[in-house]
Amino acid sequence: MPAGYLSLILHGHLPYVRHPEHSYFLEENWFYEALSDTYLPLLDVFEGLVRDEIPFRLTLSLSPTLISMMTDPLLQARYIRHLNRLIELSEKELDRTRHQPEFHNLARMYYDRFSRSRDRFENQYACNLLPAFGRLENEGVLEIITTAATHGFLPLLNVQPFAVRTQLLAGVDYFEQVMGHPPAGIWLPECGYYPGLDQIIKDAGIRYFFVETHGLTYAQPRPRYGIYAPAYCPSGVAAFGRDIESSKQVWSAEEGYPGDYYYREYYRDIGLDLDFDYIRPFIHPDGIRINTGIKYYRITGKTDYKEAYIPSTAHEKTAWHAGNFLFNRQKQVEFLAQTMDRPPLMVAPYDAELFGHWWFEGPGWINMLIRKMACDQDTVRLITPSDYLEEFPVNQEATPSASSWGNKGYNDVWLNGRNDWIYRHLHRAARRLEELVNRHPDAGGKTLRALNQAVRELLLAQSSDWPFMMKTGQASEYAVKRFKDHTLRLLRLTDEIKSGSIDEGWLKELEEKDNIFPHIDYRRFRL
């Protein structure tokens, strides 16, 4: 038995962004960038570790919205189109930078990277990454879990318990449909918890979930081991708390590894820097400058002055930072072991897109860390929450505190002066839909289809991404429009169901546009 355990948790999520009514839609780029920057590189790392017979266990949460986009033929085809444009742009960059060796080598790196991504996506993965992650789970190196259906922020939906139950059951059901087995754990959206939520989680068949640090340290009664062991809620579901020490080293804007001056600068992109006429064919059709993914500079410092990015130096830094992270976890374990009668568990949860998208070198850091853990020491071992519960089935009972992650730790990001107006509409919509679901115990024909679509629209309106964007001001107009669109569609559907005059043509249009959860059945959510 090792002296301590580390549980790495990566949460993969994006809002459901799919617009078949437009030939090009800016926000779909979020998905394409995530595939190129995060999910293809992570698959590369994981498959390389398996190929080299490096043992590891890691937990990956894939949200139902992200899975839906990964498996959507329209978005798959558009992603190939996106890669083709990047390959064309990188070819032009090879010519433009031919007399600038520090940039020409980077242009070559991007050309090779985009070309390899297209080849892997089309030929190795047949345009669908989900089976590749499933194979890694079958290999025994990943534990794949889920989250709520559209990442609805559950503490603020709890005014209507029907809404919380629908979010959880729809997410769990969809996961089982696509993965072939029920999820053992769940990533609560934004780590949002309130007392009593664990019973609904238990009813959905889930064994464990995660909370922010203070969700466990302020639990009642206070857990003896703090965040370094899970606690069983009164329902019997296990709650795992985030380890602030391991998280801070990666997340912190001041102390975190991604801010190292030799890592790639995210905010300097040729789509924003180069001559407009040159770059125009590769940005938004309306001439809006956007990120292309081709970035030639390193962070350098806190000023606008930037120097050329050097991949070999950045690679050396990832090795050093992986070793530093491991060293600190070893010292942390040595300290904690003095006061615990079992090996301490450090839970390190991160948004998956930190690795690769925001922190270009992040997948390489994970690769280095796992290899060092497997080869250079035996103090700390990687473990998944399910494995830990199997190894240590006896844990203290406690009720976690109401909590979330994000600024101030108590829902502030998702309930504030910029977004508070949405909740009265969400509560009203959920109440109207619940009444109809209970009034129609076994509908058929157009009514069945309309009720199923109404559930989809409610779930899409509830996404925590919309109030988050409204709060930050990034893509806030899009977030407001999406929220209003789905809410108004739901209200019209409920009116038509009540009156018995369903517009089948409009319903069919909605089914094609908002086609998430194709096998959803409204009867599943009756109380």
Secondary structure, DSSP 4 states (H G I P E B T S, - for coil): --SEEEEEEEEE-------TTSS--GGGHHHHHHIIIIIHHHHHHHHHHHHTT----EEEEE-HHHHHHHT-HHHHHHHHHHHHHHHHHHHHHHHHTTT-HHHHHHHHHHHHHHHHHHHIIIIISTT-SHHHHHHHHHHTSEEEEEE-TT-B-HHHHTTSHHHHHHHHHHHHHHHHHHHSS--SEEE-GGG-B-TTHHHHHHHTT--EEEE-HHHHHT-BSPPTTTTSS-EE-TTS-EEEE--HHHHHHHH-TTTSGGG-TTSBPTT--HHHHS-HHHHGGGS-TTS-----S---BB--SSSS---B--HHHHHHHHHHHHHHHHHHHHHHHHHHHTT-SS--EEEEEEEGGGBTTTBTTHHHHHHHHHHHHHHS-SSEEE--HHHHHHH-----B-BPPSB-SSGGGSSGGGSSTTTTTHHHHHHHHHHHHHHHHHH-TT--HHHHHHHHHHHHHHHHHTBTHHHHHHHH-TTHHHHHHHHHHHHHHHHHHHHHHHHT---HHHHHHHHHHS--STT--GGGG--
